[in-house]
Amino acid sequence: MPGPAAASVAEEIGAGGAARLKAVVTEAVNERFRAIRASRRELAANPAYLRAVLRRGNERAAALAGDTLDSVRRLMRMSY
């Protein structure tokens, strides 16, 4: 049984058919991602900051990978 949200959407669409449904869904998706898109625009405006974040992430990933490989080599008795 559809919930109150479904009934509300159905009431909003009314006899508008597929075109109205598409408009309602498009607006809902755009509203959901509005803040995320704004944040992305702000981040994209500062490439130096993005490079620094990527560099730190790469360093962290490399350190974790190195630790993991060391553990695997030890367990496999492949530490030469």
mmCIF file of the N, C-alpha and C atoms, coordinates in Angstrom:
data_MODEL
# 
_entry.id   MODEL 
# 
loop_
_atom_site.group_PDB 
_atom_site.id 
_atom_site.type_symbol 
_atom_site.label_atom_id 
_atom_site.label_alt_id 
_atom_site.label_comp_id 
_atom_site.label_asym_id 
_atom_site.label_entity_id 
_atom_site.label_seq_id 
_atom_site.pdbx_PDB_ins_code 
_atom_site.Cartn_x 
_atom_site.Cartn_y 
_atom_site.Cartn_z 
_atom_site.occupancy 
_atom_site.B_iso_or_equiv 
_atom_site.pdbx_formal_charge 
_atom_site.auth_seq_id 
_atom_site.auth_comp_id 
_atom_site.auth_asym_id 
_atom_site.auth_atom_id 
_atom_site.pdbx_PDB_model_num 
ATOM 1   N N  . MET A 1 1  ? 0.852  -1.181  0.000   1.00 0.00 ? 1  MET A N  1 
ATOM 2   C CA . MET A 1 1  ? 0.000  0.000   0.000   1.00 0.00 ? 1  MET A CA 1 
ATOM 3   C C  . MET A 1 1  ? 0.893  1.238   0.000   1.00 0.00 ? 1  MET A C  1 
ATOM 4   N N  . PRO A 1 2  ? 0.672  2.160   -0.927  1.00 0.00 ? 2  PRO A N  1 
ATOM 5   C CA . PRO A 1 2  ? 1.480  3.376   -0.998  1.00 0.00 ? 2  PRO A CA 1 
ATOM 6   C C  . PRO A 1 2  ? 1.317  4.223   0.251   1.00 0.00 ? 2  PRO A C  1 
ATOM 7   N N  . GLY A 1 3  ? 2.417  4.872   0.644   1.00 0.00 ? 3  GLY A N  1 
ATOM 8   C CA . GLY A 1 3  ? 2.395  5.714   1.824   1.00 0.00 ? 3  GLY A CA 1 
ATOM 9   C C  . GLY A 1 3  ? 1.925  7.115   1.504   1.00 0.00 ? 3  GLY A C  1 
ATOM 10  N N  . PRO A 1 4  ? 1.924  7.989   2.507   1.00 0.00 ? 4  PRO A N  1 
ATOM 11  C CA . PRO A 1 4  ? 1.461  9.360   2.326   1.00 0.00 ? 4  PRO A CA 1 
ATOM 12  C C  . PRO A 1 4  ? 2.307  10.127  1.306   1.00 0.00 ? 4  PRO A C  1 
ATOM 13  N N  . ALA A 1 5  ? 3.606  9.838   1.215   1.00 0.00 ? 5  ALA A N  1 
ATOM 14  C CA . ALA A 1 5  ? 4.452  10.528  0.245   1.00 0.00 ? 5  ALA A CA 1 
ATOM 15  C C  . ALA A 1 5  ? 4.013  10.185  -1.174  1.00 0.00 ? 5  ALA A C  1 
ATOM 16  N N  . ALA A 1 6  ? 3.704  8.916   -1.408  1.00 0.00 ? 6  ALA A N  1 
ATOM 17  C CA . ALA A 1 6  ? 3.247  8.496   -2.734  1.00 0.00 ? 6  ALA A CA 1 
ATOM 18  C C  . ALA A 1 6  ? 1.929  9.168   -3.075  1.00 0.00 ? 6  ALA A C  1 
ATOM 19  N N  . ALA A 1 7  ? 1.040  9.260   -2.110  1.00 0.00 ? 7  ALA A N  1 
ATOM 20  C CA . ALA A 1 7  ? -0.257 9.908   -2.350  1.00 0.00 ? 7  ALA A CA 1 
ATOM 21  C C  . ALA A 1 7  ? -0.065 11.389  -2.656  1.00 0.00 ? 7  ALA A C  1 
ATOM 22  N N  . SER A 1 8  ? 0.874  12.015  -1.964  1.00 0.00 ? 8  SER A N  1 
ATOM 23  C CA . SER A 1 8  ? 1.156  13.427  -2.195  1.00 0.00 ? 8  SER A CA 1 
ATOM 24  C C  . SER A 1 8  ? 1.706  13.655  -3.600  1.00 0.00 ? 8  SER A C  1 
ATOM 25  N N  . VAL A 1 9  ? 2.613  12.778  -4.029  1.00 0.00 ? 9  VAL A N  1 
ATOM 26  C CA . VAL A 1 9  ? 3.177  12.886  -5.378  1.00 0.00 ? 9  VAL A CA 1 
ATOM 27  C C  . VAL A 1 9  ? 2.086  12.649  -6.415  1.00 0.00 ? 9  VAL A C  1 
ATOM 28  N N  . ALA A 1 10 ? 1.272  11.642  -6.193  1.00 0.00 ? 10 ALA A N  1 
ATOM 29  C CA . ALA A 1 10 ? 0.186  11.348  -7.136  1.00 0.00 ? 10 ALA A CA 1 
ATOM 30  C C  . ALA A 1 10 ? -0.765 12.533  -7.239  1.00 0.00 ? 10 ALA A C  1 
ATOM 31  N N  . GLU A 1 11 ? -1.053 13.166  -6.112  1.00 0.00 ? 11 GLU A N  1 
ATOM 32  C CA . GLU A 1 11 ? -1.951 14.324  -6.123  1.00 0.00 ? 11 GLU A CA 1 
ATOM 33  C C  . GLU A 1 11 ? -1.313 15.485  -6.883  1.00 0.00 ? 11 GLU A C  1 
ATOM 34  N N  . GLU A 1 12 ? 0.002  15.684  -6.694  1.00 0.00 ? 12 GLU A N  1 
ATOM 35  C CA . GLU A 1 12 ? 0.701  16.770  -7.374  1.00 0.00 ? 12 GLU A CA 1 
ATOM 36  C C  . GLU A 1 12 ? 0.732  16.555  -8.887  1.00 0.00 ? 12 GLU A C  1 
ATOM 37  N N  . ILE A 1 13 ? 0.892  15.310  -9.302  1.00 0.00 ? 13 ILE A N  1 
ATOM 38  C CA . ILE A 1 13 ? 0.960  14.997  -10.732 1.00 0.00 ? 13 ILE A CA 1 
ATOM 39  C C  . ILE A 1 13 ? -0.423 15.098  -11.359 1.00 0.00 ? 13 ILE A C  1 
ATOM 40  N N  . GLY A 1 14 ? -1.417 14.615  -10.646 1.00 0.00 ? 14 GLY A N  1 
ATOM 41  C CA . GLY A 1 14 ? -2.785 14.676  -11.148 1.00 0.00 ? 14 GLY A CA 1 
ATOM 42  C C  . GLY A 1 14 ? -2.915 14.026  -12.507 1.00 0.00 ? 14 GLY A C  1 
ATOM 43  N N  . ALA A 1 15 ? -3.518 14.720  -13.432 1.00 0.00 ? 15 ALA A N  1 
ATOM 44  C CA . ALA A 1 15 ? -3.730 14.184  -14.780 1.00 0.00 ? 15 ALA A CA 1 
ATOM 45  C C  . ALA A 1 15 ? -2.599 14.603  -15.718 1.00 0.00 ? 15 ALA A C  1 
ATOM 46  N N  . GLY A 1 16 ? -1.512 15.109  -15.161 1.00 0.00 ? 16 GLY A N  1 
ATOM 47  C CA . GLY A 1 16 ? -0.407 15.588  -15.981 1.00 0.00 ? 16 GLY A CA 1 
ATOM 48  C C  . GLY A 1 16 ? 0.346  14.504  -16.718 1.00 0.00 ? 16 GLY A C  1 
ATOM 49  N N  . GLY A 1 17 ? 0.181  13.267  -16.304 1.00 0.00 ? 17 GLY A N  1 
ATOM 50  C CA . GLY A 1 17 ? 0.807  12.146  -16.985 1.00 0.00 ? 17 GLY A CA 1 
ATOM 51  C C  . GLY A 1 17 ? 2.317  12.099  -16.825 1.00 0.00 ? 17 GLY A C  1 
ATOM 52  N N  . ALA A 1 18 ? 2.942  11.436  -17.782 1.00 0.00 ? 18 ALA A N  1 
ATOM 53  C CA . ALA A 1 18 ? 4.378  11.188  -17.724 1.00 0.00 ? 18 ALA A CA 1 
ATOM 54  C C  . ALA A 1 18 ? 5.178  12.487  -17.743 1.00 0.00 ? 18 ALA A C  1 
ATOM 55  N N  . ALA A 1 19 ? 4.743  13.471  -18.511 1.00 0.00 ? 19 ALA A N  1 
ATOM 56  C CA . ALA A 1 19 ? 5.472  14.739  -18.591 1.00 0.00 ? 19 ALA A CA 1 
ATOM 57  C C  . ALA A 1 19 ? 5.509  15.419  -17.223 1.00 0.00 ? 19 ALA A C  1 
ATOM 58  N N  . ARG A 1 20 ? 4.401  15.424  -16.519 1.00 0.00 ? 20 ARG A N  1 
ATOM 59  C CA . ARG A 1 20 ? 4.357  16.047  -15.189 1.00 0.00 ? 20 ARG A CA 1 
ATOM 60  C C  . ARG A 1 20 ? 5.187  15.240  -14.193 1.00 0.00 ? 20 ARG A C  1 
ATOM 61  N N  . LEU A 1 21 ? 5.111  13.920  -14.282 1.00 0.00 ? 21 LEU A N  1 
ATOM 62  C CA . LEU A 1 21 ? 5.918  13.065  -13.405 1.00 0.00 ? 21 LEU A CA 1 
ATOM 63  C C  . LEU A 1 21 ? 7.399  13.358  -13.619 1.00 0.00 ? 21 LEU A C  1 
ATOM 64  N N  . LYS A 1 22 ? 7.817  13.456  -14.873 1.00 0.00 ? 22 LYS A N  1 
ATOM 65  C CA . LYS A 1 22 ? 9.210  13.745  -15.175 1.00 0.00 ? 22 LYS A CA 1 
ATOM 66  C C  . LYS A 1 22 ? 9.625  15.094  -14.581 1.00 0.00 ? 22 LYS A C  1 
ATOM 67  N N  . ALA A 1 23 ? 8.788  16.100  -14.695 1.00 0.00 ? 23 ALA A N  1 
ATOM 68  C CA . ALA A 1 23 ? 9.092  17.421  -14.139 1.00 0.00 ? 23 ALA A CA 1 
ATOM 69  C C  . ALA A 1 23 ? 9.229  17.365  -12.625 1.00 0.00 ? 23 ALA A C  1 
ATOM 70  N N  . VAL A 1 24 ? 8.346  16.635  -11.967 1.00 0.00 ? 24 VAL A N  1 
ATOM 71  C CA . VAL A 1 24 ? 8.380  16.515  -10.507 1.00 0.00 ? 24 VAL A CA 1 
ATOM 72  C C  . VAL A 1 24 ? 9.654  15.788  -10.067 1.00 0.00 ? 24 VAL A C  1 
ATOM 73  N N  . VAL A 1 25 ? 9.988  14.704  -10.746 1.00 0.00 ? 25 VAL A N  1 
ATOM 74  C CA . VAL A 1 25 ? 11.184 13.936  -10.397 1.00 0.00 ? 25 VAL A CA 1 
ATOM 75  C C  . VAL A 1 25 ? 12.435 14.769  -10.648 1.00 0.00 ? 25 VAL A C  1 
ATOM 76  N N  . THR A 1 26 ? 12.480 15.458  -11.785 1.00 0.00 ? 26 THR A N  1 
ATOM 77  C CA . THR A 1 26 ? 13.635 16.301  -12.107 1.00 0.00 ? 26 THR A CA 1 
ATOM 78  C C  . THR A 1 26 ? 13.842 17.365  -11.042 1.00 0.00 ? 26 THR A C  1 
ATOM 79  N N  . GLU A 1 27 ? 12.789 18.013  -10.627 1.00 0.00 ? 27 GLU A N  1 
ATOM 80  C CA . GLU A 1 27 ? 12.897 19.036  -9.591  1.00 0.00 ? 27 GLU A CA 1 
ATOM 81  C C  . GLU A 1 27 ? 13.356 18.434  -8.269  1.00 0.00 ? 27 GLU A C  1 
ATOM 82  N N  . ALA A 1 28 ? 12.858 17.268  -7.918  1.00 0.00 ? 28 ALA A N  1 
ATOM 83  C CA . ALA A 1 28 ? 13.265 16.615  -6.668  1.00 0.00 ? 28 ALA A CA 1 
ATOM 84  C C  . ALA A 1 28 ? 14.749 16.264  -6.701  1.00 0.00 ? 28 ALA A C  1 
ATOM 85  N N  . VAL A 1 29 ? 15.214 15.741  -7.824  1.00 0.00 ? 29 VAL A N  1 
ATOM 86  C CA . VAL A 1 29 ? 16.636 15.388  -7.957  1.00 0.00 ? 29 VAL A CA 1 
ATOM 87  C C  . VAL A 1 29 ? 17.493 16.649  -7.886  1.00 0.00 ? 29 VAL A C  1 
ATOM 88  N N  . ASN A 1 30 ? 17.090 17.683  -8.625  1.00 0.00 ? 30 ASN A N  1 
ATOM 89  C CA . ASN A 1 30 ? 17.847 18.935  -8.592  1.00 0.00 ? 30 ASN A CA 1 
ATOM 90  C C  . ASN A 1 30 ? 17.901 19.527  -7.195  1.00 0.00 ? 30 ASN A C  1 
ATOM 91  N N  . GLU A 1 31 ? 16.801 19.479  -6.480  1.00 0.00 ? 31 GLU A N  1 
ATOM 92  C CA . GLU A 1 31 ? 16.778 19.998  -5.109  1.00 0.00 ? 31 GLU A CA 1 
ATOM 93  C C  . GLU A 1 31 ? 17.697 19.184  -4.198  1.00 0.00 ? 31 GLU A C  1 
ATOM 94  N N  . ARG A 1 32 ? 17.667 17.881  -4.368  1.00 0.00 ? 32 ARG A N  1 
ATOM 95  C CA . ARG A 1 32 ? 18.493 16.998  -3.528  1.00 0.00 ? 32 ARG A CA 1 
ATOM 96  C C  . ARG A 1 32 ? 19.983 17.282  -3.718  1.00 0.00 ? 32 ARG A C  1 
ATOM 97  N N  . PHE A 1 33 ? 20.395 17.584  -4.956  1.00 0.00 ? 33 PHE A N  1 
ATOM 98  C CA . PHE A 1 33 ? 21.812 17.774  -5.250  1.00 0.00 ? 33 PHE A CA 1 
ATOM 99  C C  . PHE A 1 33 ? 22.248 19.239  -5.292  1.00 0.00 ? 33 PHE A C  1 
ATOM 100 N N  . ARG A 1 34 ? 21.350 20.158  -5.012  1.00 0.00 ? 34 ARG A N  1 
ATOM 101 C CA . ARG A 1 34 ? 21.674 21.587  -5.081  1.00 0.00 ? 34 ARG A CA 1 
ATOM 102 C C  . ARG A 1 34 ? 22.876 21.939  -4.193  1.00 0.00 ? 34 ARG A C  1 
ATOM 103 N N  . ALA A 1 35 ? 22.859 21.548  -2.951  1.00 0.00 ? 35 ALA A N  1 
ATOM 104 C CA . ALA A 1 35 ? 23.951 21.870  -2.019  1.00 0.00 ? 35 ALA A CA 1 
ATOM 105 C C  . ALA A 1 35 ? 25.247 21.177  -2.430  1.00 0.00 ? 35 ALA A C  1 
ATOM 106 N N  . ILE A 1 36 ? 25.141 19.957  -2.894  1.00 0.00 ? 36 ILE A N  1 
ATOM 107 C CA . ILE A 1 36 ? 26.331 19.221  -3.324  1.00 0.00 ? 36 ILE A CA 1 
ATOM 108 C C  . ILE A 1 36 ? 26.965 19.907  -4.529  1.00 0.00 ? 36 ILE A C  1 
ATOM 109 N N  . ARG A 1 37 ? 26.147 20.343  -5.471  1.00 0.00 ? 37 ARG A N  1 
ATOM 110 C CA . ARG A 1 37 ? 26.667 21.037  -6.656  1.00 0.00 ? 37 ARG A CA 1 
ATOM 111 C C  . ARG A 1 37 ? 27.324 22.363  -6.266  1.00 0.00 ? 37 ARG A C  1 
ATOM 112 N N  . ALA A 1 38 ? 26.743 23.071  -5.325  1.00 0.00 ? 38 ALA A N  1 
ATOM 113 C CA . ALA A 1 38 ? 27.323 24.338  -4.872  1.00 0.00 ? 38 ALA A CA 1 
ATOM 114 C C  . ALA A 1 38 ? 28.685 24.082  -4.218  1.00 0.00 ? 38 ALA A C  1 
ATOM 115 N N  . SER A 1 39 ? 28.753 23.056  -3.410  1.00 0.00 ? 39 SER A N  1 
ATOM 116 C CA . SER A 1 39 ? 30.017 22.698  -2.760  1.00 0.00 ? 39 SER A CA 1 
ATOM 117 C C  . SER A 1 39 ? 31.073 22.321  -3.793  1.00 0.00 ? 39 SER A C  1 
ATOM 118 N N  . ARG A 1 40 ? 30.662 21.587  -4.806  1.00 0.00 ? 40 ARG A N  1 
ATOM 119 C CA . ARG A 1 40 ? 31.596 21.188  -5.853  1.00 0.00 ? 40 ARG A CA 1 
ATOM 120 C C  . ARG A 1 40 ? 32.133 22.410  -6.594  1.00 0.00 ? 40 ARG A C  1 
ATOM 121 N N  . ARG A 1 41 ? 31.260 23.368  -6.877  1.00 0.00 ? 41 ARG A N  1 
ATOM 122 C CA . ARG A 1 41 ? 31.697 24.596  -7.555  1.00 0.00 ? 41 ARG A CA 1 
ATOM 123 C C  . ARG A 1 41 ? 32.744 25.332  -6.721  1.00 0.00 ? 41 ARG A C  1 
ATOM 124 N N  . GLU A 1 42 ? 32.509 25.414  -5.417  1.00 0.00 ? 42 GLU A N  1 
ATOM 125 C CA . GLU A 1 42 ? 33.465 26.078  -4.529  1.00 0.00 ? 42 GLU A CA 1 
ATOM 126 C C  . GLU A 1 42 ? 34.804 25.354  -4.538  1.00 0.00 ? 42 GLU A C  1 
ATOM 127 N N  . LEU A 1 43 ? 34.762 24.037  -4.459  1.00 0.00 ? 43 LEU A N  1 
ATOM 128 C CA . LEU A 1 43 ? 36.005 23.265  -4.460  1.00 0.00 ? 43 LEU A CA 1 
ATOM 129 C C  . LEU A 1 43 ? 36.744 23.395  -5.790  1.00 0.00 ? 43 LEU A C  1 
ATOM 130 N N  . ALA A 1 44 ? 36.015 23.357  -6.884  1.00 0.00 ? 44 ALA A N  1 
ATOM 131 C CA . ALA A 1 44 ? 36.632 23.447  -8.204  1.00 0.00 ? 44 ALA A CA 1 
ATOM 132 C C  . ALA A 1 44 ? 37.293 24.807  -8.416  1.00 0.00 ? 44 ALA A C  1 
ATOM 133 N N  . ALA A 1 45 ? 36.853 25.818  -7.697  1.00 0.00 ? 45 ALA A N  1 
ATOM 134 C CA . ALA A 1 45 ? 37.417 27.160  -7.832  1.00 0.00 ? 45 ALA A CA 1 
ATOM 135 C C  . ALA A 1 45 ? 38.777 27.281  -7.158  1.00 0.00 ? 45 ALA A C  1 
ATOM 136 N N  . ASN A 1 46 ? 39.194 26.259  -6.422  1.00 0.00 ? 46 ASN A N  1 
ATOM 137 C CA . ASN A 1 46 ? 40.466 26.322  -5.705  1.00 0.00 ? 46 ASN A CA 1 
ATOM 138 C C  . ASN A 1 46 ? 41.303 25.078  -6.028  1.00 0.00 ? 46 ASN A C  1 
ATOM 139 N N  . PRO A 1 47 ? 41.936 25.035  -7.211  1.00 0.00 ? 47 PRO A N  1 
ATOM 140 C CA . PRO A 1 47 ? 42.694 23.853  -7.614  1.00 0.00 ? 47 PRO A CA 1 
ATOM 141 C C  . PRO A 1 47 ? 43.875 23.538  -6.684  1.00 0.00 ? 47 PRO A C  1 
ATOM 142 N N  . ALA A 1 48 ? 44.484 24.557  -6.102  1.00 0.00 ? 48 ALA A N  1 
ATOM 143 C CA . ALA A 1 48 ? 45.617 24.307  -5.195  1.00 0.00 ? 48 ALA A CA 1 
ATOM 144 C C  . ALA A 1 48 ? 45.153 23.513  -3.975  1.00 0.00 ? 48 ALA A C  1 
ATOM 145 N N  . TYR A 1 49 ? 43.997 23.864  -3.446  1.00 0.00 ? 49 TYR A N  1 
ATOM 146 C CA . TYR A 1 49 ? 43.447 23.135  -2.302  1.00 0.00 ? 49 TYR A CA 1 
ATOM 147 C C  . TYR A 1 49 ? 43.157 21.684  -2.684  1.00 0.00 ? 49 TYR A C  1 
ATOM 148 N N  . LEU A 1 50 ? 42.556 21.497  -3.855  1.00 0.00 ? 50 LEU A N  1 
ATOM 149 C CA . LEU A 1 50 ? 42.241 20.138  -4.307  1.00 0.00 ? 50 LEU A CA 1 
ATOM 150 C C  . LEU A 1 50 ? 43.505 19.310  -4.467  1.00 0.00 ? 50 LEU A C  1 
ATOM 151 N N  . ARG A 1 51 ? 44.555 19.904  -5.050  1.00 0.00 ? 51 ARG A N  1 
ATOM 152 C CA . ARG A 1 51 ? 45.815 19.158  -5.202  1.00 0.00 ? 51 ARG A CA 1 
ATOM 153 C C  . ARG A 1 51 ? 46.393 18.777  -3.846  1.00 0.00 ? 51 ARG A C  1 
ATOM 154 N N  . ALA A 1 52 ? 46.292 19.680  -2.869  1.00 0.00 ? 52 ALA A N  1 
ATOM 155 C CA . ALA A 1 52 ? 46.801 19.384  -1.523  1.00 0.00 ? 52 ALA A CA 1 
ATOM 156 C C  . ALA A 1 52 ? 46.013 18.239  -0.890  1.00 0.00 ? 52 ALA A C  1 
ATOM 157 N N  . VAL A 1 53 ? 44.707 18.260  -1.052  1.00 0.00 ? 53 VAL A N  1 
ATOM 158 C CA . VAL A 1 53 ? 43.871 17.178  -0.501  1.00 0.00 ? 53 VAL A CA 1 
ATOM 159 C C  . VAL A 1 53 ? 44.226 15.857  -1.166  1.00 0.00 ? 53 VAL A C  1 
ATOM 160 N N  . LEU A 1 54 ? 44.363 15.873  -2.484  1.00 0.00 ? 54 LEU A N  1 
ATOM 161 C CA . LEU A 1 54 ? 44.730 14.646  -3.210  1.00 0.00 ? 54 LEU A CA 1 
ATOM 162 C C  . LEU A 1 54 ? 46.112 14.158  -2.797  1.00 0.00 ? 54 LEU A C  1 
ATOM 163 N N  . ARG A 1 55 ? 47.052 15.073  -2.613  1.00 0.00 ? 55 ARG A N  1 
ATOM 164 C CA . ARG A 1 55 ? 48.405 14.692  -2.198  1.00 0.00 ? 55 ARG A CA 1 
ATOM 165 C C  . ARG A 1 55 ? 48.371 14.013  -0.817  1.00 0.00 ? 55 ARG A C  1 
ATOM 166 N N  . ARG A 1 56 ? 47.647 14.617  0.118   1.00 0.00 ? 56 ARG A N  1 
ATOM 167 C CA . ARG A 1 56 ? 47.548 14.010  1.464   1.00 0.00 ? 56 ARG A CA 1 
ATOM 168 C C  . ARG A 1 56 ? 46.876 12.646  1.397   1.00 0.00 ? 56 ARG A C  1 
ATOM 169 N N  . GLY A 1 57 ? 45.827 12.539  0.607   1.00 0.00 ? 57 GLY A N  1 
ATOM 170 C CA . GLY A 1 57 ? 45.144 11.251  0.466   1.00 0.00 ? 57 GLY A CA 1 
ATOM 171 C C  . GLY A 1 57 ? 46.046 10.209  -0.155  1.00 0.00 ? 57 GLY A C  1 
ATOM 172 N N  . ASN A 1 58 ? 46.823 10.605  -1.157  1.00 0.00 ? 58 ASN A N  1 
ATOM 173 C CA . ASN A 1 58 ? 47.754 9.687   -1.795  1.00 0.00 ? 58 ASN A CA 1 
ATOM 174 C C  . ASN A 1 58 ? 48.826 9.223   -0.816  1.00 0.00 ? 58 ASN A C  1 
ATOM 175 N N  . GLU A 1 59 ? 49.347 10.144  -0.018  1.00 0.00 ? 59 GLU A N  1 
ATOM 176 C CA . GLU A 1 59 ? 50.357 9.786   0.984   1.00 0.00 ? 59 GLU A CA 1 
ATOM 177 C C  . GLU A 1 59 ? 49.779 8.808   2.012   1.00 0.00 ? 59 GLU A C  1 
ATOM 178 N N  . ARG A 1 60 ? 48.579 9.082   2.448   1.00 0.00 ? 60 ARG A N  1 
ATOM 179 C CA . ARG A 1 60 ? 47.931 8.199   3.438   1.00 0.00 ? 60 ARG A CA 1 
ATOM 180 C C  . ARG A 1 60 ? 47.677 6.805   2.851   1.00 0.00 ? 60 ARG A C  1 
ATOM 181 N N  . ALA A 1 61 ? 47.174 6.771   1.606   1.00 0.00 ? 61 ALA A N  1 
ATOM 182 C CA . ALA A 1 61 ? 46.907 5.485   0.951   1.00 0.00 ? 61 ALA A CA 1 
ATOM 183 C C  . ALA A 1 61 ? 48.195 4.701   0.757   1.00 0.00 ? 61 ALA A C  1 
ATOM 184 N N  . ALA A 1 62 ? 49.274 5.387   0.365   1.00 0.00 ? 62 ALA A N  1 
ATOM 185 C CA . ALA A 1 62 ? 50.554 4.709   0.163   1.00 0.00 ? 62 ALA A CA 1 
ATOM 186 C C  . ALA A 1 62 ? 51.075 4.126   1.475   1.00 0.00 ? 62 ALA A C  1 
ATOM 187 N N  . ALA A 1 63 ? 50.920 4.873   2.557   1.00 0.00 ? 63 ALA A N  1 
ATOM 188 C CA . ALA A 1 63 ? 51.371 4.373   3.866   1.00 0.00 ? 63 ALA A CA 1 
ATOM 189 C C  . ALA A 1 63 ? 50.556 3.154   4.287   1.00 0.00 ? 63 ALA A C  1 
ATOM 190 N N  . LEU A 1 64 ? 49.239 3.215   4.123   1.00 0.00 ? 64 LEU A N  1 
ATOM 191 C CA . LEU A 1 64 ? 48.393 2.070   4.488   1.00 0.00 ? 64 LEU A CA 1 
ATOM 192 C C  . LEU A 1 64 ? 48.720 0.853   3.618   1.00 0.00 ? 64 LEU A C  1 
ATOM 193 N N  . ALA A 1 65 ? 48.925 1.088   2.333   1.00 0.00 ? 65 ALA A N  1 
ATOM 194 C CA . ALA A 1 65 ? 49.257 -0.020  1.430   1.00 0.00 ? 65 ALA A CA 1 
ATOM 195 C C  . ALA A 1 65 ? 50.594 -0.629  1.821   1.00 0.00 ? 65 ALA A C  1 
ATOM 196 N N  . GLY A 1 66 ? 51.544 0.221   2.163   1.00 0.00 ? 66 GLY A N  1 
ATOM 197 C CA . GLY A 1 66 ? 52.860 -0.288  2.585   1.00 0.00 ? 66 GLY A CA 1 
ATOM 198 C C  . GLY A 1 66 ? 52.751 -1.142  3.840   1.00 0.00 ? 66 GLY A C  1 
ATOM 199 N N  . ASP A 1 67 ? 51.986 -0.684  4.808   1.00 0.00 ? 67 ASP A N  1 
ATOM 200 C CA . ASP A 1 67 ? 51.782 -1.465  6.041   1.00 0.00 ? 67 ASP A CA 1 
ATOM 201 C C  . ASP A 1 67 ? 51.116 -2.802  5.729   1.00 0.00 ? 67 ASP A C  1 
ATOM 202 N N  . THR A 1 68 ? 50.122 -2.771  4.864   1.00 0.00 ? 68 THR A N  1 
ATOM 203 C CA . THR A 1 68 ? 49.417 -4.004  4.504   1.00 0.00 ? 68 THR A CA 1 
ATOM 204 C C  . THR A 1 68 ? 50.354 -4.978  3.804   1.00 0.00 ? 68 THR A C  1 
ATOM 205 N N  . LEU A 1 69 ? 51.138 -4.487  2.867   1.00 0.00 ? 69 LEU A N  1 
ATOM 206 C CA . LEU A 1 69 ? 52.086 -5.361  2.167   1.00 0.00 ? 69 LEU A CA 1 
ATOM 207 C C  . LEU A 1 69 ? 53.130 -5.924  3.123   1.00 0.00 ? 69 LEU A C  1 
ATOM 208 N N  . ASP A 1 70 ? 53.592 -5.126  4.059   1.00 0.00 ? 70 ASP A N  1 
ATOM 209 C CA . ASP A 1 70 ? 54.542 -5.634  5.063   1.00 0.00 ? 70 ASP A CA 1 
ATOM 210 C C  . ASP A 1 70 ? 53.914 -6.768  5.861   1.00 0.00 ? 70 ASP A C  1 
ATOM 211 N N  . SER A 1 71 ? 52.662 -6.605  6.269   1.00 0.00 ? 71 SER A N  1 
ATOM 212 C CA . SER A 1 71 ? 51.963 -7.653  7.032   1.00 0.00 ? 71 SER A CA 1 
ATOM 213 C C  . SER A 1 71 ? 51.815 -8.928  6.201   1.00 0.00 ? 71 SER A C  1 
ATOM 214 N N  . VAL A 1 72 ? 51.439 -8.776  4.947   1.00 0.00 ? 72 VAL A N  1 
ATOM 215 C CA . VAL A 1 72 ? 51.264 -9.931  4.064   1.00 0.00 ? 72 VAL A CA 1 
ATOM 216 C C  . VAL A 1 72 ? 52.593 -10.646 3.878   1.00 0.00 ? 72 VAL A C  1 
ATOM 217 N N  . ARG A 1 73 ? 53.653 -9.896  3.634   1.00 0.00 ? 73 ARG A N  1 
ATOM 218 C CA . ARG A 1 73 ? 54.983 -10.517 3.450   1.00 0.00 ? 73 ARG A CA 1 
ATOM 219 C C  . ARG A 1 73 ? 55.409 -11.267 4.696   1.00 0.00 ? 73 ARG A C  1 
ATOM 220 N N  . ARG A 1 74 ? 55.168 -10.670 5.875   1.00 0.00 ? 74 ARG A N  1 
ATOM 221 C CA . ARG A 1 74 ? 55.518 -11.351 7.126   1.00 0.00 ? 74 ARG A CA 1 
ATOM 222 C C  . ARG A 1 74 ? 54.741 -12.654 7.275   1.00 0.00 ? 74 ARG A C  1 
ATOM 223 N N  . LEU A 1 75 ? 53.432 -12.588 7.021   1.00 0.00 ? 75 LEU A N  1 
ATOM 224 C CA . LEU A 1 75 ? 52.593 -13.783 7.157   1.00 0.00 ? 75 LEU A CA 1 
ATOM 225 C C  . LEU A 1 75 ? 52.978 -14.874 6.162   1.00 0.00 ? 75 LEU A C  1 
ATOM 226 N N  . MET A 1 76 ? 53.429 -14.463 4.997   1.00 0.00 ? 76 MET A N  1 
ATOM 227 C CA . MET A 1 76 ? 53.810 -15.433 3.958   1.00 0.00 ? 76 MET A CA 1 
ATOM 228 C C  . MET A 1 76 ? 55.297 -15.814 4.077   1.00 0.00 ? 76 MET A C  1 
ATOM 229 N N  . ARG A 1 77 ? 55.926 -15.275 5.113   1.00 0.00 ? 77 ARG A N  1 
ATOM 230 C CA . ARG A 1 77 ? 57.369 -15.503 5.345   1.00 0.00 ? 77 ARG A CA 1 
ATOM 231 C C  . ARG A 1 77 ? 58.182 -15.145 4.095   1.00 0.00 ? 77 ARG A C  1 
ATOM 232 N N  . MET A 1 78 ? 57.840 -13.987 3.539   1.00 0.00 ? 78 MET A N  1 
ATOM 233 C CA . MET A 1 78 ? 58.526 -13.508 2.351   1.00 0.00 ? 78 MET A CA 1 
ATOM 234 C C  . MET A 1 78 ? 59.294 -12.214 2.638   1.00 0.00 ? 78 MET A C  1 
ATOM 235 N N  . SER A 1 79 ? 59.609 -11.980 3.916   1.00 0.00 ? 79 SER A N  1 
ATOM 236 C CA . SER A 1 79 ? 60.370 -10.782 4.282   1.00 0.00 ? 79 SER A CA 1 
ATOM 237 C C  . SER A 1 79 ? 61.847 -11.074 4.050   1.00 0.00 ? 79 SER A C  1 
ATOM 238 N N  . TYR A 1 80 ? 62.368 -10.520 2.999   1.00 0.00 ? 80 TYR A N  1 
ATOM 239 C CA . TYR A 1 80 ? 63.771 -10.790 2.643   1.00 0.00 ? 80 TYR A CA 1 
ATOM 240 C C  . TYR A 1 80 ? 64.640 -9.659  3.103   1.00 0.00 ? 80 TYR A C  1 
# 
